[in-house]
């Protein structure tokens, strides 16, 4: 049962990744067209980083799910942040909505932070596993804002 639970949480995390990936089919070519700050990573960095982060997220959710003291609130927050994560890719890459993506990524940050707090109360290791994700999305927030501001013709 525990292994099945782990697989289920990993699958859920990677389904969210897949939903975002569908929106990002043309992401590499679109990203190449954008004026980016000097500190922006190359497009080839995003796939490996996100793969690790989604795996960590799935394990974190599983650790919380298997605890007797797990609350529905904690796992609901987790699912909500996954949905917000997938939505960002659609806003930015598919629909070229820089302003909405910049605002939405802040909502995503709040959801991640709330998830970490909820996870901390149940299983601290799960919260710690979410910290790289929080750091990366914080970086992505600044990058989103910077790219949006630098590309008024390509991003609304």
Long-range contacts (C-beta under 8 A, 24 or more apart in sequence): 2-66, 5-62, 5-65, 5-66, 6-58, 6-59, 6-62, 8-62, 9-58, 9-59, 9-61, 9-62, 9-65, 10-55, 10-58, 10-59, 10-62, 11-58, 12-58, 12-61, 12-79, 12-82, 13-54, 13-55, 13-57, 13-58, 13-61, 13-82, 14-54, 14-58, 16-54, 16-82, 16-83, 16-85, 16-86, 17-50, 17-51, 17-54, 17-86, 19-86, 19-89, 20-85, 20-86, 20-88, 20-89, 20-90, 21-89, 23-86, 23-89, 23-90, 23-93, 23-94, 24-89, 24-93, 24-94, 26-93, 27-89, 27-93, 30-93, 30-96, 30-154, 33-154, 34-147, 34-150, 34-151, 34-154, 34-155, 35-147, 35-150, 35-151, 36-143, 36-146, 36-147, 36-150, 37-143, 37-146, 37-147, 37-150, 39-143, 40-143, 40-146, 40-147, 49-136, 52-132, 53-132, 53-133, 53-136, 56-129, 56-130, 56-132, 56-133, 57-82, 57-129, 57-130, 57-133, 59-126, 59-129, 60-119, 60-125, 60-126, 60-127, 60-129, 60-130, 61-126, 63-119, 63-123, 63-125, 63-126, 63-129, 64-118, 64-119, 64-122, 64-123, 64-126, 67-122, 67-123, 69-122, 70-122, 71-118, 71-121, 71-122, 73-118, 74-115, 74-118, 74-119, 74-121, 74-122, 77-111, 77-114, 77-115, 77-118, 78-115, 78-119, 80-111, 81-108, 81-111, 81-112, 81-114, 81-115, 84-108, 84-111, 85-137, 88-144, 92-144, 92-155, 96-154, 96-155, 96-156, 97-155, 97-156, 98-144, 98-147, 98-148, 98-151, 98-155, 98-156, 99-148, 99-155, 99-156, 101-144, 101-148, 101-155, 102-141, 102-144, 102-145, 102-148, 105-137, 105-140, 105-141, 105-144, 106-141, 108-137, 109-134, 109-137, 109-138, 109-141, 112-137
